[in-house]
Amino acid sequence: MDHSTLSEGPITDRAGWTAHGASDIGHRRGRNEDRFILMPEAAAYIVCDGMGGHPDGAEASRVASQAARGSLAGDTGAPADRV
């Protein structure tokens, strides 16, 4: 994801809680490597920091977010098969 700003939400869960996620590259980076997950059905709100400036930070953030989402959703199989 090379978008400068990511945004999702608002999402309201069954208890009436509202969540919104947003991330911005700021002034130092050329791309946004962050990911976030809003899964009110699993009571999960997760931030995966892309570690801007480090090699493969975007890939690390992508893999971590997909693995977390798959685990919370109850996906089965080898972790390598879920990403």
Secondary structure, DSSP 8 states (H G I E B T S, - for coil): ---SEEEEEEEE-TTS-EEEEEEE-TTT-SS---EEEEEGGGTEEEEE---TTSTTHHHHHHHHHHHHHHHHHT--S-HHHH-
